[in-house]
Amino acid sequence: MNLEAITSLAPGQPEKRGTGLPGEADSQVRQAYLALEERIATLALAPGQVLSETSLAAMLGLGRTPVREALQQLAREGLVAVHPKRGVVITEIDVKRQLKMLELRRYLERYVVEAAATHATAVERGRFREIADLMEDAGSRGDGKAFLALDREFNLLLLTSAGNEFATNAMKLIQGLARRFWYAYGDNANLGETTRLHAGIARCVAEQEQEAAIKYLDSLIDNVEEFTRSTLKIR
């Protein structure tokens, strides 16, 4: 069961169950955003690459208007820079910004995890358990690509379960940058430990164990910070 199916099973709570992604009232904007964010985060669109709205619209098979609106959101998230004359530039990976982002992520995600553990529906808690199992399986197989796909769903499910649009907007400013960093440098990370910590958060949220979930989260952020510093040798 995917996230769309989960959200559709919670009628009567449109605000709580929205994902908070841009353009929910406009499916083409949402489609453009998700497609571009995925390409940028997975490095299919490389840092420093310069494109135009026209070329991106052709790539996605969409009109320029939804692509333009999606690019505005991606610019707010720091994944692109839009220049009227130069075009659309995929931003470079900046380690100093990455570390600043991690400082903020720790506190934002503590709130999101606590709220998700409190408010997640039975269906959502069931999916958290499934994600935990799948993440551990990906870790045991050394399948980083599978883990990243699950991590994206996990993050969206946390935000959906937390049900706070302000937290969603804040977290969306950093999640794309975090995923892109992993795609760029994740081959050097301890995938088994990373999946173990993510799975621990997911299971604790499923069981509504807030304090245990926060302990796993703090360990995860400590792990990611150490990995970021050691990978780029800026101790």
N, C-alpha and C positions, 0 to 999 in steps of 0.2 A: 504493500500500500504506500503510495507516495504522499507528499505533503498536500497536494491539491485534493486528494481523496479525504485526507484527515480534516481539512478545513471545511469541506462540504458536508461532513457528518455532524457539524455543530450548528444547527439552525437556530435562529433567534438571537444570535450574538454577533451581528455583523461587525461592530467595532472591535470587539475583543479578538475575533478570529481572522481579521484582515492581516495580511502579511506585512503591510506597511511599505511594500515596494511601490515605486513611482507608477502613476498611470493605471491604477486598478480600475478606474472607470473607462479607461481607453486601452483595449487589449493590444493594440498595435504598439503603443508606447511601452507597455509592459514587455511585450515580445522583443522589441528593439533593445530595451534596457538589459533584459536577461541574456540575450544573445551576445551583446557587446561586452557586458561584464564578464561573462564566461570566457570569451576570447582573450580579453585583457588579462584576467586573473591566471589563465593557463598559458600565457605567453604566446598564444597563436598570433596575437597582435603584440609585437615586441616593443619594449621600452625604447623611446626615441623615434619610433616609426611615425611618419607624417601621412595623414590621409585627408580626404575631403568628405563632406556630408554626402555628396553625390556618389562617391565610390562606396561608402559604407551602406547607403540606401540600396545600391545595386547588389552589394554583397548579401544583404539580408532579404532582398526582394520586397522592400517596404518603401513607402514614400519618405520624402525628406523631412516632413513635419514631425512624425513620431520619432525619427532618428535624431532630429535636432533637440527635441525635449528629453530624450534619453541621454544625450550627450551632456545636457545641462546638469542632470543628476550625477552623472559620472564625473563631471568637473568638480562638483561639490564634494565628492568622495575622494578627490585627489588622483583619480586614475587617468584623466585626460586633461589637457589644457586646450582651450578653444581660442584660436587667434583669427580674427576676421580676414586677414590677408594671407597668413601662412597656412591656415587650415587647422586640422585636429591633430594634436601631438599626444602620443601615448607617453605619460610621464615616466621618468627614470625611477629606479628603485633607490631610495635614499635611506641608508641605515640609521642615520640620526633621527629622522622622522619616524622610522620604524620603532625605535626604542621609546620615543615620546608617546607613540601610539600605544605601546604595551603598558606604559604607566597608567594611561587613562583606561585601557581595556580592563585592567584588573578590577577597578572599582565599578565600572559600568556593568561588567559581566557578573559581578557578585549580586547586584540588584536583580539582573535578568534571571539568574539561576534561582535565587530565592523566590522570585515571583512565579517562575514556571513551576517550581516544586509546590507552590501553594495553589495555583489556579489550573494546572493542567487537567484536562478531562480524562476520563478512563481510556478513551481511544488514544489520546495523545500519550498517556503513560505507557500504554501497550507498545506504541511505536518507539518510544524511548528505549524500552527493553530490547526491541528488535534491532535498533541501531547499535546498541551496546554490543550485542552478539556479533553483528556484522562487522563492526569496527575491529573487535578482537580477532575475528577470522582474517580480516585484511592484514592486520599486523602480523599474524602468525605466518601468512603467506608472503609477506614483504611486498604487498600490493599497495603502493602509495597512491596510485591513481584511484583505486576503489575507495581508499580512505578519504581522499579529498572530496569525492562525490558525496560520500556519507556525511562528511563534516559540513558541507554546504547545507544539506537537508537538516542536519542536527542544529545548526545555527538558526535556520529559519523556523524550525519547530520550537526552539527555545523562545524566540521572539513572539511567535504566535501564541504560545502557552502563557507567556508573561502578560500579554494583553495590554501593553502600555505603548502607545504610538510615539511618545517622546523618547523612550528608551530605544524603540525600534529605529527611529531616525538617527539617533546618536550612534548606535551600533553599526548601522549601515555605512557610516562614514569611515569605519576602520576594517570591516570584514573583507572587503575586496583587496585592500592593501595587504592584509594578513595572508590571504590565500595566495596572492601573487608571489609574496616573499617565499612561501613554502614551495611553490612550483619552481622558483629559481634556485633554491638552495636545499630543498628538502631531502635530496639524495644523501646528504651528509648527516641527517638527523637520525635519532634512535626511534625508528618507526614503532617498534614494539612498546616502548615506554609511552610514546605519544598516544597510541591507540588505547593503552591501558588506562591512562588518565582521563581521556575523553569518555571511555566506556564507564569509568567510575562515576563521572558526573551524570551521565545519562541514567544509570541505574539508580543513583540516589534521588534524582529528580522524579523518576518513575515511582519510587517508594516514599516520596515526599519527605526525604531526610535532608533538610536544608543545611544543617551544620556540616554533615559529612560531604555534601556536594560542594560546599565552599572550600573545604580542606583539599579536595581533589582539584578544584579550580585554582587555588593558590599554588599548588604543586605544579600544575600545568603551566601557569604564567611564569613561575620561577624557571621551569625547564626551557620554555621558549626564549626567555630573556638570556639565559646562559648560552643557548644554542646560537642566538643572534650575535652575541658578543664574540663567541669563540669562532664562529664561521667567518666573520669579517675582521677578526683580529683587532678589536678596538678596546681591549680591556684597559 
